[in-house]
Amino acid sequence: MMTMLLPIPSKKIKCMFFFVPYEISEGYINYSCAIEIRSSDTIMDLRNSVVEKYGKSTSSYTITKVHNNEFTKYFST
């Protein structure tokens, strides 16, 4: 008998963020974006979602988590 672990699908949540590229030129203005991700998604899944929705290369930006009182409920550490 063989067993196989299957992931349990989780609900997607809206993730809002600011896109900040590695190289910022004069006159660049940050803009906010939003994608829907699952709490079980990997960083690569997040990067692939950004490619699909905004066409940004996965190597053209960095990802960081910033804590404040409003958005900590969307991310777990």
Contacts in CASP RR format, 6 or more apart in sequence:
PFRMAT RR
TARGET T0000
AUTHOR 0000-0000-0000
METHOD contacts of the structure
MODEL  1
MMTMLLPIPSKKIKCMFFFVPYEISEGYINYSCAIEIRSSDTIMDLRNSV
VEKYGKSTSSYTITKVHNNEFTKYFST
7 40 0 8 1.000
9 38 0 8 1.000
10 38 0 8 1.000
10 39 0 8 1.000
10 40 0 8 1.000
11 38 0 8 1.000
12 36 0 8 1.000
12 37 0 8 1.000
12 38 0 8 1.000
13 36 0 8 1.000
13 37 0 8 1.000
13 38 0 8 1.000
13 39 0 8 1.000
13 74 0 8 1.000
14 34 0 8 1.000
14 35 0 8 1.000
14 36 0 8 1.000
15 34 0 8 1.000
15 35 0 8 1.000
15 36 0 8 1.000
15 37 0 8 1.000
15 46 0 8 1.000
15 74 0 8 1.000
16 32 0 8 1.000
16 33 0 8 1.000
16 34 0 8 1.000
16 71 0 8 1.000
17 32 0 8 1.000
17 33 0 8 1.000
17 34 0 8 1.000
17 35 0 8 1.000
18 30 0 8 1.000
18 31 0 8 1.000
18 32 0 8 1.000
18 33 0 8 1.000
19 30 0 8 1.000
19 31 0 8 1.000
19 32 0 8 1.000
19 33 0 8 1.000
19 54 0 8 1.000
19 56 0 8 1.000
19 61 0 8 1.000
20 30 0 8 1.000
20 61 0 8 1.000
20 62 0 8 1.000
21 28 0 8 1.000
21 60 0 8 1.000
21 61 0 8 1.000
22 60 0 8 1.000
22 61 0 8 1.000
22 62 0 8 1.000
33 50 0 8 1.000
33 53 0 8 1.000
33 54 0 8 1.000
35 46 0 8 1.000
35 49 0 8 1.000
35 50 0 8 1.000
35 53 0 8 1.000
36 49 0 8 1.000
37 45 0 8 1.000
37 46 0 8 1.000
37 49 0 8 1.000
38 45 0 8 1.000
39 76 0 8 1.000
41 49 0 8 1.000
43 63 0 8 1.000
44 58 0 8 1.000
46 63 0 8 1.000
47 58 0 8 1.000
47 63 0 8 1.000
48 58 0 8 1.000
50 56 0 8 1.000
50 58 0 8 1.000
50 61 0 8 1.000
51 57 0 8 1.000
51 58 0 8 1.000
65 75 0 8 1.000
65 77 0 8 1.000
END
